Amino acid sequence: MDMHIAQDMPLTGIDVDALPPAEAEAVLRRQLAAAYRLVDHFGWTELIYGHLTARVPGEQPHFLINPFGLNYDEVTASNLVKIDLDGNVIGESKHPVNYAGFVIHSAIHMAHAARHKVVMHTHTRAGMAVCALKDGLLPISMVATAFHGKMSYHDYEGPSLDLDERGRILKSLGENQTLMLRNHGLLVTGRTVPEAFLRLYRLERACQIQIDAGAAGPLNVLGDNLAGKSGADMDRFVEMEGGMGDLEFAALIRKIDKTDTSWRH
């Protein structure tokens, strides 16, 4: 991949699908590499595990995934691995791909839905804790209400090594863009990398708040009507802002660029 293409192009506020294929992939690689560095920045990593993936624009069902064995702070735009829905590497790469990660992410990408172009899956402490709770995520904070009525759940089947599970994961997700893999971890999707990252940030924050509040005392759970109104208002605010996550992602890119720009290459 020629990473000299679109070197100075902004990474937010653009329609990746409208760019020429090589330029679109170059921008998408940088966006995804930035997201990996941000996951590392916020401390959401689980050693070398977990994945953020993005569908490459074009007719072929190819998507980018992190090289298995690298820390998130070692991921760069050029070492992301492009694979197909069968896990085959497209092009050249000296890095392997985590099979379990391929199974989970290909389950979503194989649907080829516009709202699921980007898939982010993490094993955070707070996220896994809430995934282990019978009631799952509760509407106890403003940020949690963003997921009220929009959260799906998938029962634990093991470490996702069975290809047959892909259809069940996709069925569990349904029309939503957030999925709690019970006793496992968090999964979100998005039309763009910035959108998916903001959704992941809010979900992780909601889980942290729930665990903290639950440890401090009885929870003040909001009723369905108020939680629904709050979630709708948050959606309306995002629509007023423009592209979901663009402003936040641009600000976060400026933050990580102050200390390390190696992810861009």
C-alpha positions in Angstrom: 0.0 0.0 0.0 1.4 3.4 -1.1 1.0 5.4 2.1 2.3 8.6 0.3 -1.2 8.9 -1.2 -3.4 11.5 0.5 -0.7 12.2 3.1 -2.0 15.7 4.0 -5.7 14.9 3.5 -7.9 15.5 6.6 -9.0 12.3 8.3 -12.5 13.5 9.4 -15.4 15.2 7.7 -14.8 13.4 4.4 -16.8 10.7 2.4 -14.2 7.9 2.1 -16.4 6.1 -0.4 -16.3 9.1 -2.8 -12.5 9.0 -3.1 -10.5 7.0 -5.7 -10.0 3.5 -4.3 -6.3 3.8 -3.5 -6.8 7.2 -1.8 -9.8 5.9 0.1 -7.9 2.9 1.5 -5.0 5.1 2.5 -7.3 7.5 4.5 -9.2 4.5 6.0 -5.9 2.9 7.1 -4.9 6.1 8.9 -8.3 6.5 10.6 -8.2 2.9 11.8 -4.6 3.1 13.0 -5.4 6.3 14.9 -8.3 4.4 16.6 -6.0 1.7 17.7 -3.6 4.2 19.2 -6.6 5.9 21.0 -7.7 2.6 22.4 -4.2 2.2 23.8 -4.3 5.8 25.1 -7.4 5.2 27.1 -6.2 1.9 28.5 -8.8 -0.3 26.9 -6.4 -2.9 25.7 -6.3 -6.6 26.7 -2.7 -7.4 25.9 -2.7 -8.0 22.1 -6.3 -9.1 21.9 -9.5 -7.4 20.7 -9.9 -5.9 17.2 -11.0 -2.8 15.4 -11.8 -3.5 11.7 -13.0 -1.5 8.7 -14.4 -2.5 5.4 -12.3 -1.3 2.5 -14.3 0.7 -0.1 -14.9 -1.3 -3.3 -16.8 -4.2 -4.7 -14.8 -6.9 -2.9 -15.7 -7.8 0.7 -12.3 -7.0 2.2 -11.6 -5.5 5.5 -8.6 -4.2 7.6 -7.6 -5.8 10.8 -4.7 -5.4 13.2 -1.6 -7.7 12.9 -1.8 -10.4 15.5 1.0 -10.2 18.1 1.5 -6.4 18.0 0.6 -4.1 20.8 -1.9 -1.5 19.9 0.7 1.2 20.1 2.7 -0.6 17.4 -0.2 -0.6 14.9 0.4 1.7 11.9 -1.6 2.5 8.8 0.8 0.4 6.6 1.0 -2.7 8.8 -2.8 -3.2 9.1 -3.7 -6.5 7.3 -6.3 -6.7 4.6 -8.3 -9.9 4.6 -11.4 -11.4 3.0 -14.4 -12.9 4.6 -12.6 -16.3 4.7 -9.6 -14.9 6.6 -7.3 -15.0 3.6 -4.7 -12.2 3.4 -5.1 -9.9 0.4 -1.8 -8.6 -0.9 1.4 -9.0 1.1 1.8 -9.0 4.9 4.4 -10.6 7.2 1.9 -10.6 10.0 -0.7 -13.3 10.9 -4.3 -12.6 11.8 -6.1 -13.8 15.0 -8.6 -16.4 14.0 -11.1 -15.8 16.7 -11.1 -12.1 15.9 -11.7 -12.9 12.2 -14.7 -15.0 13.1 -16.4 -12.2 15.1 -15.7 -9.4 12.8 -16.3 -11.2 9.5 -19.8 -12.1 11.0 -20.7 -8.4 10.8 -18.8 -7.5 7.7 -20.3 -10.3 5.6 -23.7 -8.6 5.9 -22.2 -5.7 3.8 -24.5 -3.2 5.5 -23.7 0.5 5.3 -24.2 1.0 9.1 -21.7 -1.8 9.9 -18.7 -0.7 7.8 -16.6 -0.4 11.0 -16.6 -2.9 13.8 -14.9 -2.4 17.2 -14.6 -5.1 19.8 -12.9 -4.7 23.2 -12.2 -6.6 26.4 -12.1 -3.8 28.9 -12.5 -4.4 32.6 -15.7 -2.4 33.0 -17.1 -3.6 29.7 -16.6 -7.3 30.6 -18.0 -6.7 34.1 -21.3 -5.3 32.7 -21.4 -8.1 30.1 -21.3 -10.5 33.1 -24.3 -8.9 34.8 -27.7 -10.5 34.2 -29.4 -7.2 33.6 -26.7 -5.9 31.3 -26.4 -2.1 30.8 -28.8 -0.1 32.8 -30.1 3.5 32.1 -28.5 5.1 35.2 -26.5 7.9 33.4 -27.0 10.3 30.5 -24.5 8.5 28.4 -26.1 5.1 29.1 -29.4 6.4 27.8 -27.9 6.7 24.3 -28.1 2.9 24.2 -31.6 2.6 25.7 -33.7 0.3 23.4 -30.7 0.0 21.0 -28.6 -2.6 22.8 -28.4 -6.2 21.6 -27.1 -9.2 23.5 -25.4 -12.4 22.4 -25.0 -15.4 24.7 -21.6 -16.7 25.4 -20.5 -19.7 23.2 -16.8 -19.8 23.9 -13.9 -17.9 22.4 -15.5 -17.6 19.0 -13.7 -20.3 17.0 -16.7 -21.8 15.3 -17.7 -20.3 11.9 -21.3 -21.4 12.5 -21.5 -18.7 15.3 -21.2 -16.0 12.7 -24.8 -16.2 11.7 -25.9 -16.2 15.3 -23.8 -13.1 16.1 -25.3 -11.3 13.2 -28.8 -12.4 14.2 -28.2 -11.2 17.8 -27.0 -7.8 16.6 -30.2 -7.3 14.5 -30.8 -3.7 13.6 -28.7 -2.3 16.4 -25.1 -1.0 16.3 -24.2 -2.1 19.8 -23.8 -5.6 21.0 -22.9 -7.0 24.4 -21.2 -10.4 24.0 -22.3 -11.8 27.4 -19.5 -12.9 29.6 -17.1 -11.7 26.9 -16.9 -8.0 25.9 -18.3 -5.1 24.0 -18.9 -4.7 20.3 -20.0 -1.6 18.3 -20.4 -0.8 14.7 -20.5 2.4 12.6 -20.7 3.8 9.2 -17.3 5.5 9.7 -14.3 5.1 12.0 -15.1 8.3 13.9 -18.7 7.2 14.4 -17.8 3.8 15.7 -15.1 5.2 18.0 -17.5 7.7 19.6 -20.1 4.9 20.1 -17.4 2.8 21.7 -16.2 5.6 24.0 -19.8 6.3 25.2 -20.5 2.6 25.8 -17.2 2.1 27.7 -18.0 5.2 29.8 -21.5 4.0 30.5 -20.1 0.7 31.7 -17.5 2.4 33.9 -20.2 4.6 35.5 -22.4 1.6 36.2 -19.7 -0.4 37.9 -18.6 2.7 40.0 -22.1 3.6 40.9 -23.1 0.0 41.8 -20.1 -0.3 44.1 -21.1 3.0 45.9 -24.7 2.3 46.7 -28.2 1.6 45.3 -28.7 2.5 41.7 -31.1 5.2 40.6 -32.4 3.5 37.4 -34.3 5.9 35.1 -37.7 4.9 33.8 -38.3 3.9 30.2 -40.0 7.1 29.2 -37.2 9.4 30.6 -34.4 7.1 29.4 -36.0 7.0 25.9 -36.4 10.8 25.8 -32.8 11.3 26.9 -31.5 8.9 24.3 -33.5 10.6 21.6 -32.2 14.0 22.6 -28.7 12.7 22.5 -29.3 11.4 18.9 -30.8 14.8 18.0 -27.7 16.6 19.4 -25.4 14.3 17.2 -27.5 15.2 14.2 -27.1 18.9 14.9 -23.3 18.4 15.2 -22.9 16.9 11.7 -21.0 13.7 11.1 -21.2 11.6 14.2 -17.8 11.5 15.9 -16.0 13.8 13.5 -15.3 16.7 15.9 -14.3 14.4 18.7 -12.1 12.2 16.6 -10.3 15.2 15.1 -9.6 16.5 18.6 -8.3 13.1 19.6 -6.0 12.9 16.6 -4.5 16.2 17.6 -3.9 14.8 21.0 -2.0 11.7 19.9 -0.1 13.6 17.2 1.5 15.7 20.0 3.4 12.7 21.3 3.7 10.3 18.4 2.8 10.4 14.7 4.2 7.0 13.7 0.6 5.6 13.4 0.2 7.6 10.2 2.8 5.7 8.2 
